[in-house]
Amino acid sequence: MPSIPPPNKLVTVAEMQAIERESDARGYSYATMMEIAGHATADAVLARVDGAAVVLVLVGPGNNGGDGLVCARYLYQAGVDVRVYLWKRGTDAAHDYEQHFARLMALGVPSMHHDSDADFAQLHAWLIDAAVVVDALLGTGSNRPIAGALAELLDAVAAQRARLDVIAVDCPSGLNCDSGALDPHAVAADLTVTFAHAKIGHYRFPGAGACGDILVADIGTPADLADPLTTFLLTPDVVTAWLPQRDENSHKGTYGKVLAAAGSVAYPGAAYLACSAAGRAGAGLVTGAVAEPVWAITAAKLAEATWLTLPATADGGIDASAAPRIAEHLAGYDALILGCGLGQSEGTRAFVADLLATPELPPAVIDADGLNHLARLADWPRRLPAQCVLTPHPAEMSRLCDLPLAEITANRWALAREKARAWNAVLLVKGPYTVVAEPDGLLAVLPVATSALATAGTGDVLAGIIGGLLAQGVEPFLAACLGAAIHGAAGKRCAAEIGPAGTVAGDLLPRIPQVMQWLDAL
């Protein structure tokens, strides 16, 4: 397993509960964890407020509410004008865990319980005064629909949302921390302070869109308890270690050769984008294997590549007779890109089948129409090269799995992990957020979502980046992870520099080496 720091690990609710239980069993008590969690939340609030801001802490039952009470105490001791509003929180001695509420009362912190404010008059008054709301109502284990008084409470906050800074404790109330489902009454946060590890639901939409920035606070749970966790985030500090290194004493052969079987008369740009991206990702030499009618178009636009021209089908795709010609050349290549813009003719499908029958193919990335052809071949997983990355978007994944698109969308993470194992391939399933799975069970999540990438051809660029990394000797899982991270960062740069609307796939190309240089400097 790659070296992944504990804050990058993602957990299910059950896994987090198990970590807390084991921590407590080792003598690191729940009370200690709550004290640190509440203090960390207060620090996050203090980093965002000025001295005159009023902070309203909404406190519910259970440990989440306890974290909120501790947070309120630290805020008060730091000189903040803090008020506490309670919902379904027992405050008598028998229910006041660790006397957190009693300690607030001893300090003179203003409080109100919904039981004494049935019309929410005090809540509305405090919301008008407040600049910051801390949501400590429901914790990670809550997954029931919100109704009744709690729905009214949250709706009151939502009515003032535009002028409030909302900070969620562990998760916005109403977020299912396993599925990412979001209750209609949930109030989106500007910042979510979560503890020990982020939860899977923080990074699954629609809930991911309600978390704002996510801060993972260390609450002291033993680091070794994260070792068995197999889901993690692809953040820049992690992927920088996987960049292929450059040496001044080198030549083009040092950085590998890529052959891209791509393009058709209908999609000549796909060959250009994939080949160009492979070069921009650092490959020493890129060869475009394209149908004869495509060559003039692509070669005129991309001077740096070499070209292998191939017989064409009647509709301008690569013909089945081209497979032996490519096989003759592949011996000297370190990576294969297959599928970008091939078209879906029967002749091209036969070409894909024949090419995959070639013995000892180099590491390969199969994308787009390559995947569509695969899905229509009998027993296709047995045809895959030994080192293979598949890069489907949800519709292509639907065809590969022979499942409805809605089922793919609902279960993308689990299916990626399951099918990577079943197909013995690295599987990158695109979308917000893109996930990368490998056969032994690891699942990487790229926390990037930008509409700048929602344009034709960006998938061809991604395939090219991964192919370029494979050629440089990066193993398939890391190449897919690193390629996705580079691609996502380039998309974010385009969104910032050009705009999310109007960015086209070619805009990503010059930003690929810029992103790689930035990562290398971290």
C-alpha positions as a Python dict, from the first residue, in 0.01 Angstrom:
ca = {
    (1, 'M'): (0, 0, 0),
    (2, 'P'): (131, 351, -76),
    (3, 'S'): (233, 557, 226),
    (4, 'I'): (-78, 753, 319),
    (5, 'P'): (-89, 986, 623),
    (6, 'P'): (-378, 917, 865),
    (7, 'P'): (-557, 1251, 795),
    (8, 'N'): (-601, 1138, 434),
    (9, 'K'): (-783, 819, 530),
    (10, 'L'): (-1161, 817, 488),
    (11, 'V'): (-1380, 615, 723),
    (12, 'T'): (-1731, 485, 741),
    (13, 'V'): (-1933, 567, 1051),
    (14, 'A'): (-1888, 210, 1177),
    (15, 'E'): (-1510, 230, 1125),
    (16, 'M'): (-1492, 558, 1317),
    (17, 'Q'): (-1696, 416, 1602),
    (18, 'A'): (-1463, 116, 1615),
    (19, 'I'): (-1159, 346, 1629),
    (20, 'E'): (-1313, 540, 1918),
    (21, 'R'): (-1400, 220, 2106),
    (22, 'E'): (-1050, 83, 2068),
    (23, 'S'): (-899, 417, 2170),
    (24, 'D'): (-1113, 415, 2483),
    (25, 'A'): (-1014, 54, 2555),
    (26, 'R'): (-648, 155, 2536),
    (27, 'G'): (-708, 420, 2802),
    (28, 'Y'): (-764, 720, 2575),
    (29, 'S'): (-1110, 809, 2704),
    (30, 'Y'): (-1417, 938, 2524),
    (31, 'A'): (-1407, 1235, 2761),
    (32, 'T'): (-1056, 1323, 2646),
    (33, 'M'): (-1153, 1290, 2282),
    (34, 'M'): (-1455, 1516, 2333),
    (35, 'E'): (-1250, 1779, 2513),
    (36, 'I'): (-995, 1791, 2232),
    (37, 'A'): (-1265, 1789, 1962),
    (38, 'G'): (-1449, 2080, 2120),
    (39, 'H'): (-1125, 2273, 2166),
    (40, 'A'): (-1029, 2213, 1802),
    (41, 'T'): (-1370, 2339, 1687),
    (42, 'A'): (-1333, 2652, 1900),
    (43, 'D'): (-990, 2715, 1747),
    (44, 'A'): (-1142, 2686, 1400),
    (45, 'V'): (-1412, 2937, 1494),
    (46, 'L'): (-1160, 3178, 1645),
    (47, 'A'): (-960, 3169, 1323),
    (48, 'R'): (-1266, 3299, 1134),
    (49, 'V'): (-1424, 3561, 1365),
    (50, 'D'): (-1337, 3909, 1475),
    (51, 'G'): (-1355, 4018, 1837),
    (52, 'A'): (-1705, 4163, 1818),
    (53, 'A'): (-1874, 3867, 1648),
    (54, 'V'): (-2160, 3688, 1821),
    (55, 'V'): (-2136, 3309, 1794),
    (56, 'L'): (-2447, 3095, 1836),
    (57, 'V'): (-2378, 2729, 1917),
    (58, 'L'): (-2666, 2492, 1836),
    (59, 'V'): (-2642, 2189, 2063),
    (60, 'G'): (-2818, 1856, 2015),
    (61, 'P'): (-2812, 1527, 2203),
    (62, 'G'): (-2521, 1284, 2207),
    (63, 'N'): (-2150, 1334, 2160),
    (64, 'N'): (-2192, 1588, 1882),
    (65, 'G'): (-2377, 1817, 2118),
    (66, 'G'): (-2112, 1754, 2381),
    (67, 'D'): (-1846, 1871, 2136),
    (68, 'G'): (-2053, 2186, 2086),
    (69, 'L'): (-2073, 2255, 2460),
    (70, 'V'): (-1696, 2219, 2497),
    (71, 'C'): (-1650, 2448, 2197),
    (72, 'A'): (-1876, 2710, 2358),
    (73, 'R'): (-1673, 2699, 2680),
    (74, 'Y'): (-1344, 2759, 2501),
    (75, 'L'): (-1499, 3039, 2295),
    (76, 'Y'): (-1627, 3211, 2609),
    (77, 'Q'): (-1289, 3177, 2779),
    (78, 'A'): (-1132, 3338, 2470),
    (79, 'G'): (-1359, 3642, 2514),
    (80, 'V'): (-1617, 3562, 2246),
    (81, 'D'): (-1981, 3666, 2291),
    (82, 'V'): (-2123, 3315, 2270),
    (83, 'R'): (-2480, 3187, 2321),
    (84, 'V'): (-2598, 2826, 2341),
    (85, 'Y'): (-2929, 2697, 2206),
    (86, 'L'): (-3022, 2341, 2300),
    (87, 'W'): (-3251, 2089, 2131),
    (88, 'K'): (-3335, 1757, 2299),
    (89, 'R'): (-3034, 1793, 2527),
    (90, 'G'): (-3071, 1679, 2885),
    (91, 'T'): (-2920, 1935, 3124),
    (92, 'D'): (-2991, 1776, 3461),
    (93, 'A'): (-2703, 1622, 3655),
    (94, 'A'): (-2790, 1269, 3542),
    (95, 'H'): (-2769, 1359, 3172),
    (96, 'D'): (-2505, 1634, 3168),
    (97, 'Y'): (-2207, 1428, 3049),
    (98, 'E'): (-1888, 1545, 3222),
    (99, 'Q'): (-2089, 1845, 3348),
    (100, 'H'): (-2020, 2036, 3027),
    (101, 'F'): (-2346, 2231, 3045),
    (102, 'A'): (-2311, 2298, 3417),
    (103, 'R'): (-1966, 2445, 3358),
    (104, 'L'): (-2111, 2683, 3101),
    (105, 'M'): (-2379, 2791, 3346),
    (106, 'A'): (-2116, 2854, 3612),
    (107, 'L'): (-1937, 3082, 3368),
    (108, 'G'): (-2260, 3270, 3292),
    (109, 'V'): (-2288, 3173, 2925),
    (110, 'P'): (-2640, 3264, 2797),
    (111, 'S'): (-2841, 2955, 2705),
    (112, 'M'): (-3190, 2859, 2594),
    (113, 'H'): (-3355, 2520, 2554),
    (114, 'H'): (-3614, 2470, 2285),
    (115, 'D'): (-3845, 2328, 2552),
    (116, 'S'): (-3866, 2685, 2686),
    (117, 'D'): (-3877, 2850, 2344),
    (118, 'A'): (-4150, 2663, 2157),
    (119, 'D'): (-4214, 2952, 1916),
    (120, 'F'): (-3842, 2996, 1853),
    (121, 'A'): (-3859, 3363, 1952),
    (122, 'Q'): (-3524, 3351, 2131),
    (123, 'L'): (-3366, 3153, 1850),
    (124, 'H'): (-3475, 3411, 1592),
    (125, 'A'): (-3345, 3696, 1808),
    (126, 'W'): (-3008, 3530, 1856),
    (127, 'L'): (-2982, 3444, 1487),
    (128, 'I'): (-3028, 3812, 1402),
    (129, 'D'): (-2743, 3901, 1638),
    (130, 'A'): (-2512, 3621, 1530),
    (131, 'A'): (-2234, 3632, 1273),
    (132, 'V'): (-2137, 3268, 1319),
    (133, 'V'): (-2347, 2957, 1383),
    (134, 'V'): (-2187, 2636, 1508),
    (135, 'D'): (-2397, 2334, 1408),
    (136, 'A'): (-2356, 2067, 1677),
    (137, 'L'): (-2707, 1926, 1652),
    (138, 'L'): (-2671, 1584, 1488),
    (139, 'G'): (-2360, 1371, 1461),
    (140, 'T'): (-2223, 1127, 1210),
    (141, 'G'): (-2446, 841, 1324),
    (142, 'S'): (-2774, 1018, 1247),
    (143, 'N'): (-2950, 907, 929),
    (144, 'R'): (-3322, 955, 995),
    (145, 'P'): (-3528, 1214, 806),
    (146, 'I'): (-3541, 1549, 984),
    (147, 'A'): (-3891, 1660, 1086),
    (148, 'G'): (-4081, 1850, 1354),
    (149, 'A'): (-3908, 2102, 1575),
    (150, 'L'): (-3560, 2024, 1442),
    (151, 'A'): (-3675, 2091, 1085),
    (152, 'E'): (-3817, 2428, 1198),
    (153, 'L'): (-3496, 2508, 1382),
    (154, 'L'): (-3278, 2437, 1080),
    (155, 'D'): (-3517, 2623, 848),
    (156, 'A'): (-3481, 2927, 1074),
    (157, 'V'): (-3105, 2910, 1032),
    (158, 'A'): (-3143, 2862, 655),
    (159, 'A'): (-3354, 3179, 636),
    (160, 'Q'): (-3055, 3376, 768),
    (161, 'R'): (-2794, 3167, 587),
    (162, 'A'): (-2678, 3433, 343),
    (163, 'R'): (-2537, 3651, 621),
    (164, 'L'): (-2403, 3375, 847),
    (165, 'D'): (-2077, 3184, 860),
    (166, 'V'): (-2181, 2826, 942),
    (167, 'I'): (-1936, 2582, 1097),
    (168, 'A'): (-2044, 2219, 1126),
    (169, 'V'): (-1917, 1993, 1402),
    (170, 'D'): (-1818, 1662, 1239),
    (171, 'C'): (-2083, 1705, 967),
    (172, 'P'): (-2372, 1930, 870),
    (173, 'S'): (-2682, 1807, 1050),
    (174, 'G'): (-2880, 1597, 801),
    (175, 'L'): (-2578, 1458, 615),
    (176, 'N'): (-2557, 1079, 596),
    (177, 'C'): (-2186, 1028, 658),
    (178, 'D'): (-2178, 697, 471),
    (179, 'S'): (-2389, 761, 162),
    (180, 'G'): (-2356, 1137, 122),
    (181, 'A'): (-2735, 1172, 115),
    (182, 'L'): (-2849, 1514, 235),
    (183, 'D'): (-3173, 1593, 415),
    (184, 'P'): (-3376, 1877, 256),
    (185, 'H'): (-3360, 2069, 587),
    (186, 'A'): (-2980, 2047, 617),
    (187, 'V'): (-2795, 2379, 629),
    (188, 'A'): (-2481, 2392, 418),
    (189, 'A'): (-2163, 2471, 609),
    (190, 'D'): (-1878, 2702, 515),
    (191, 'L'): (-1644, 2482, 717),
    (192, 'T'): (-1680, 2132, 857),
    (193, 'V'): (-1450, 2039, 1145),
    (194, 'T'): (-1430, 1661, 1162),
    (195, 'F'): (-1222, 1448, 1392),
    (196, 'A'): (-940, 1195, 1342),
    (197, 'H'): (-1050, 1110, 986),
    (198, 'A'): (-1287, 1256, 730),
    (199, 'K'): (-1597, 1049, 671),
    (200, 'I'): (-1687, 894, 338),
    (201, 'G'): (-2008, 1098, 318),
    (202, 'H'): (-1805, 1420, 327),
    (203, 'Y'): (-1684, 1334, -22),
    (204, 'R'): (-1996, 1185, -180),
    (205, 'F'): (-2249, 1411, -349),
    (206, 'P'): (-2489, 1567, -281),
    (207, 'G'): (-2359, 1590, 75),
    (208, 'A'): (-2010, 1684, -39),
    (209, 'G'): (-2153, 2009, -171),
    (210, 'A'): (-2281, 2103, 177),
    (211, 'C'): (-1959, 2056, 376),
    (212, 'G'): (-1764, 2361, 263),
    (213, 'D'): (-1398, 2340, 351),
    (214, 'I'): (-1314, 2029, 552),
    (215, 'L'): (-1071, 2045, 843),
    (216, 'V'): (-959, 1714, 993),
    (217, 'A'): (-866, 1775, 1357),
    (218, 'D'): (-635, 1534, 1536),
    (219, 'I'): (-803, 1417, 1857),
    (220, 'G'): (-524, 1182, 1961),
    (221, 'T'): (-658, 845, 1850),
    (222, 'P'): (-366, 602, 1800),
    (223, 'A'): (-226, 635, 1449),
    (224, 'D'): (-198, 259, 1399),
    (225, 'L'): (-577, 226, 1411),
    (226, 'A'): (-583, 387, 1065),
    (227, 'D'): (-354, 123, 914),
    (228, 'P'): (-634, -113, 797),
    (229, 'L'): (-830, 167, 629),
    (230, 'T'): (-829, 133, 250),
    (231, 'T'): (-1005, 449, 131),
    (232, 'F'): (-803, 769, 109),
    (233, 'L'): (-787, 1118, -42),
    (234, 'L'): (-563, 1218, -331),
    (235, 'T'): (-427, 1546, -198),
    (236, 'P'): (-122, 1725, -341),
    (237, 'D'): (100, 1635, -45),
    (238, 'V'): (36, 1265, -113),
    (239, 'V'): (67, 1249, -492),
    (240, 'T'): (384, 1459, -511),
    (241, 'A'): (583, 1156, -393),
    (242, 'W'): (469, 962, -701),
    (243, 'L'): (598, 1203, -965),
    (244, 'P'): (854, 1047, -1200),
    (245, 'Q'): (1193, 1203, -1143),
    (246, 'R'): (1390, 1391, -1409),
    (247, 'D'): (1766, 1373, -1450),
    (248, 'E'): (1983, 1623, -1634),
    (249, 'N'): (2188, 1330, -1764),
    (250, 'S'): (1909, 1184, -1978),
    (251, 'H'): (1764, 1157, -2328),
    (252, 'K'): (1420, 1092, -2475),
    (253, 'G'): (1453, 719, -2425),
    (254, 'T'): (1496, 776, -2052),
    (255, 'Y'): (1134, 885, -2021),
    (256, 'G'): (964, 616, -2222),
    (257, 'K'): (772, 578, -2545),
    (258, 'V'): (393, 588, -2578),
    (259, 'L'): (185, 457, -2865),
    (260, 'A'): (-169, 591, -2885),
    (261, 'A'): (-419, 403, -3105),
    (262, 'A'): (-679, 675, -3121),
    (263, 'G'): (-897, 897, -3335),
    (264, 'S'): (-1121, 862, -3637),
    (265, 'V'): (-1253, 1094, -3905),
    (266, 'A'): (-1538, 1191, -3674),
    (267, 'Y'): (-1305, 1248, -3375),
    (268, 'P'): (-958, 1349, -3498),
    (269, 'G'): (-913, 1581, -3203),
    (270, 'A'): (-913, 1288, -2963),
    (271, 'A'): (-587, 1159, -3111),
    (272, 'Y'): (-432, 1504, -3090),
    (273, 'L'): (-538, 1560, -2728),
    (274, 'A'): (-427, 1218, -2604),
    (275, 'C'): (-90, 1232, -2782),
    (276, 'S'): (-21, 1588, -2676),
    (277, 'A'): (-113, 1516, -2313),
    (278, 'A'): (121, 1218, -2302),
    (279, 'G'): (406, 1441, -2411),
    (280, 'R'): (309, 1717, -2171),
    (281, 'A'): (312, 1459, -1889),
    (282, 'G'): (678, 1391, -1964),
    (283, 'A'): (692, 1093, -2201),
    (284, 'G'): (1008, 1103, -2413),
    (285, 'L'): (844, 1003, -2739),
    (286, 'V'): (480, 976, -2846),
    (287, 'T'): (353, 796, -3153),
    (288, 'G'): (1, 840, -3280),
    (289, 'A'): (-132, 526, -3449),
    (290, 'V'): (-417, 669, -3655),
    (291, 'A'): (-629, 582, -3955),
    (292, 'E'): (-487, 716, -4281),
    (293, 'P'): (-756, 987, -4327),
    (294, 'V'): (-686, 1121, -3977),
    (295, 'W'): (-311, 1157, -4016),
    (296, 'A'): (-301, 1484, -4210),
    (297, 'I'): (-533, 1656, -3962),
    (298, 'T'): (-349, 1550, -3649),
    (299, 'A'): (6, 1569, -3783),
    (300, 'A'): (-50, 1926, -3897),
    (301, 'K'): (-153, 2026, -3546),
    (302, 'L'): (98, 1825, -3342),
    (303, 'A'): (453, 1858, -3466),
    (304, 'E'): (621, 1674, -3179),
    (305, 'A'): (466, 1329, -3226),
    (306, 'T'): (569, 1058, -3468),
    (307, 'W'): (296, 881, -3662),
    (308, 'L'): (198, 533, -3765),
    (309, 'T'): (-67, 547, -4037),
    (310, 'L'): (-317, 263, -4049),
    (311, 'P'): (-580, 126, -4288),
    (312, 'A'): (-923, 278, -4233),
    (313, 'T'): (-1278, 148, -4216),
    (314, 'A'): (-1536, 290, -4454),
    (315, 'D'): (-1637, 549, -4193),
    (316, 'G'): (-1281, 660, -4119),
    (317, 'G'): (-1194, 455, -3812),
    (318, 'I'): (-907, 212, -3766),
    (319, 'D'): (-967, -111, -3955),
    (320, 'A'): (-917, -462, -3812),
    (321, 'S'): (-629, -522, -4051),
    (322, 'A'): (-429, -259, -3861),
    (323, 'A'): (-379, -475, -3552),
    (324, 'P'): (-79, -675, -3688),
    (325, 'R'): (87, -351, -3799),
    (326, 'I'): (64, -204, -3450),
    (327, 'A'): (178, -532, -3296),
    (328, 'E'): (494, -515, -3506),
    (329, 'H'): (581, -176, -3357),
    (330, 'L'): (479, -225, -2994),
    (331, 'A'): (792, -410, -2889),
    (332, 'G'): (981, -83, -2846),
    (333, 'Y'): (707, 98, -2654),
    (334, 'D'): (658, 135, -2280),
    (335, 'A'): (286, 222, -2275),
    (336, 'L'): (-25, 194, -2490),
    (337, 'I'): (-322, 431, -2504),
    (338, 'L'): (-625, 271, -2666),
    (339, 'G'): (-969, 403, -2740),
    (340, 'C'): (-984, 782, -2751),
    (341, 'G'): (-1216, 882, -3035),
    (342, 'L'): (-1194, 547, -3218),
    (343, 'G'): (-1559, 545, -3320),
    (344, 'Q'): (-1786, 243, -3282),
    (345, 'S'): (-1787, 66, -3617),
    (346, 'E'): (-1775, -312, -3636),
    (347, 'G'): (-1440, -300, -3813),
    (348, 'T'): (-1287, -94, -3531),
    (349, 'R'): (-1434, -333, -3274),
    (350, 'A'): (-1256, -617, -3451),
    (351, 'F'): (-937, -410, -3442),
    (352, 'V'): (-967, -364, -3065),
    (353, 'A'): (-1027, -736, -3014),
    (354, 'D'): (-731, -834, -3234),
    (355, 'L'): (-497, -580, -3075),
    (356, 'L'): (-580, -703, -2725),
    (357, 'A'): (-495, -1055, -2838),
    (358, 'T'): (-137, -942, -2902),
    (359, 'P'): (99, -1120, -2659),
    (360, 'E'): (286, -916, -2397),
    (361, 'L'): (124, -579, -2446),
    (362, 'P'): (291, -296, -2253),
    (363, 'P'): (105, -125, -1965),
    (364, 'A'): (-210, 20, -2117),
    (365, 'V'): (-480, 276, -2051),
    (366, 'I'): (-812, 200, -2222),
    (367, 'D'): (-1058, 485, -2257),
    (368, 'A'): (-1376, 596, -2432),
    (369, 'D'): (-1461, 390, -2741),
    (370, 'G'): (-1202, 133, -2639),
    (371, 'L'): (-1424, 68, -2337),
    (372, 'N'): (-1740, 69, -2545),
    (373, 'H'): (-1592, -197, -2773),
    (374, 'L'): (-1471, -398, -2475),
    (375, 'A'): (-1821, -408, -2330),
    (376, 'R'): (-1948, -580, -2646),
    (377, 'L'): (-1678, -846, -2655),
    (378, 'A'): (-1741, -1185, -2497),
    (379, 'D'): (-1548, -1251, -2175),
    (380, 'W'): (-1373, -918, -2217),
    (381, 'P'): (-1196, -902, -1875),
    (382, 'R'): (-977, -1197, -1982),
    (383, 'R'): (-858, -992, -2280),
    (384, 'L'): (-706, -712, -2071),
    (385, 'P'): (-329, -658, -2060),
    (386, 'A'): (-155, -760, -1739),
    (387, 'Q'): (-102, -397, -1636),
    (388, 'C'): (-411, -208, -1734),
    (389, 'V'): (-598, 109, -1638),
    (390, 'L'): (-963, 147, -1741),
    (391, 'T'): (-1103, 503, -1732),
    (392, 'P'): (-1483, 493, -1777),
    (393, 'H'): (-1728, 773, -1716),
    (394, 'P'): (-2055, 653, -1556),
    (395, 'A'): (-2225, 566, -1886),
    (396, 'E'): (-1926, 362, -2001),
    (397, 'M'): (-1913, 196, -1659),
    (398, 'S'): (-2280, 109, -1704),
    (399, 'R'): (-2200, -72, -2028),
    (400, 'L'): (-1902, -255, -1880),
    (401, 'C'): (-2104, -371, -1579),
    (402, 'D'): (-2428, -425, -1772),
    (403, 'L'): (-2610, -230, -1502),
    (404, 'P'): (-2848, 67, -1520),
    (405, 'L'): (-2681, 407, -1511),
    (406, 'A'): (-2874, 500, -1196),
    (407, 'E'): (-2720, 204, -1014),
    (408, 'I'): (-2372, 307, -1125),
    (409, 'T'): (-2429, 662, -1002),
    (410, 'A'): (-2566, 547, -668),
    (411, 'N'): (-2292, 288, -601),
    (412, 'R'): (-1992, 423, -792),
    (413, 'W'): (-1740, 379, -508),
    (414, 'A'): (-1843, 27, -413),
    (415, 'L'): (-1866, -85, -776),
    (416, 'A'): (-1524, 59, -856),
    (417, 'R'): (-1368, -143, -576),
    (418, 'E'): (-1566, -459, -659),
    (419, 'K'): (-1497, -450, -1033),
    (420, 'A'): (-1128, -364, -1001),
    (421, 'R'): (-1091, -686, -807),
    (422, 'A'): (-1312, -890, -1042),
    (423, 'W'): (-1146, -758, -1359),
    (424, 'N'): (-793, -752, -1211),
    (425, 'A'): (-736, -401, -1341),
    (426, 'V'): (-698, -49, -1208),
    (427, 'L'): (-1032, 123, -1249),
    (428, 'L'): (-1069, 502, -1262),
    (429, 'V'): (-1436, 598, -1260),
    (430, 'K'): (-1480, 962, -1359),
    (431, 'G'): (-1713, 1214, -1206),
    (432, 'P'): (-1735, 1438, -903),
    (433, 'Y'): (-1552, 1298, -721),
    (434, 'T'): (-1338, 1070, -940),
    (435, 'V'): (-1238, 745, -769),
    (436, 'V'): (-949, 510, -849),
    (437, 'A'): (-962, 147, -737),
    (438, 'E'): (-702, -129, -761),
    (439, 'P'): (-749, -506, -740),
    (440, 'D'): (-625, -543, -381),
    (441, 'G'): (-897, -314, -247),
    (442, 'L'): (-748, 35, -223),
    (443, 'L'): (-980, 317, -325),
    (444, 'A'): (-847, 668, -385),
    (445, 'V'): (-1079, 968, -399),
    (446, 'L'): (-991, 1288, -587),
    (447, 'P'): (-1158, 1580, -404),
    (448, 'V'): (-1190, 1795, -716),
    (449, 'A'): (-1512, 1903, -881),
    (450, 'T'): (-1507, 2179, -1141),
    (451, 'S'): (-1736, 2243, -1433),
    (452, 'A'): (-1431, 2353, -1632),
    (453, 'L'): (-1372, 1982, -1695),
    (454, 'A'): (-1729, 1927, -1816),
    (455, 'T'): (-1639, 1970, -2181),
    (456, 'A'): (-1560, 1737, -2471),
    (457, 'G'): (-1208, 1600, -2491),
    (458, 'T'): (-1099, 1634, -2129),
    (459, 'G'): (-1118, 1256, -2092),
    (460, 'D'): (-876, 1218, -2384),
    (461, 'V'): (-636, 1449, -2201),
    (462, 'L'): (-664, 1238, -1886),
    (463, 'A'): (-593, 918, -2079),
    (464, 'G'): (-290, 1083, -2235),
    (465, 'I'): (-153, 1196, -1898),
    (466, 'I'): (-187, 846, -1754),
    (467, 'G'): (-26, 695, -2064),
    (468, 'G'): (265, 937, -2034),
    (469, 'L'): (316, 842, -1669),
    (470, 'L'): (299, 470, -1747),
    (471, 'A'): (569, 519, -2008),
    (472, 'Q'): (794, 672, -1742),
    (473, 'G'): (762, 362, -1527),
    (474, 'V'): (494, 475, -1282),
    (475, 'E'): (298, 166, -1184),
    (476, 'P'): (-66, 160, -1301),
    (477, 'F'): (-248, 244, -976),
    (478, 'L'): (-17, 534, -894),
    (479, 'A'): (-22, 651, -1257),
    (480, 'A'): (-401, 663, -1251),
    (481, 'C'): (-406, 843, -915),
    (482, 'L'): (-135, 1091, -1010),
    (483, 'G'): (-285, 1143, -1355),
    (484, 'A'): (-626, 1220, -1206),
    (485, 'A'): (-470, 1465, -960),
    (486, 'I'): (-273, 1647, -1231),
    (487, 'H'): (-579, 1658, -1456),
    (488, 'G'): (-799, 1792, -1175),
    (489, 'A'): (-549, 2059, -1073),
    (490, 'A'): (-512, 2167, -1436),
    (491, 'G'): (-891, 2194, -1457),
    (492, 'K'): (-901, 2414, -1148),
    (493, 'R'): (-633, 2638, -1296),
    (494, 'C'): (-837, 2672, -1613),
    (495, 'A'): (-1145, 2761, -1410),
    (496, 'A'): (-952, 3033, -1228),
    (497, 'E'): (-759, 3171, -1525),
    (498, 'I'): (-1008, 3130, -1811),
    (499, 'G'): (-1342, 3062, -1644),
    (500, 'P'): (-1545, 2749, -1579),
    (501, 'A'): (-1752, 2824, -1889),
    (502, 'G'): (-1551, 2846, -2207),
    (503, 'T'): (-1257, 2630, -2101),
    (504, 'V'): (-1189, 2370, -2371),
    (505, 'A'): (-986, 2052, -2344),
    (506, 'G'): (-685, 2197, -2521),
    (507, 'D'): (-654, 2460, -2248),
    (508, 'L'): (-549, 2186, -2008),
    (509, 'L'): (-241, 2092, -2210),
    (510, 'P'): (2, 2374, -2124),
    (511, 'R'): (-107, 2356, -1760),
    (512, 'I'): (-7, 1989, -1721),
    (513, 'P'): (368, 2060, -1686),
    (514, 'Q'): (290, 2367, -1474),
    (515, 'V'): (94, 2153, -1228),
    (516, 'M'): (367, 1889, -1225),
    (517, 'Q'): (627, 2155, -1148),
    (518, 'W'): (410, 2291, -867),
    (519, 'L'): (363, 1943, -719),
    (520, 'D'): (735, 1872, -741),
    (521, 'A'): (809, 2189, -540),
    (522, 'L'): (581, 2093, -250),
}
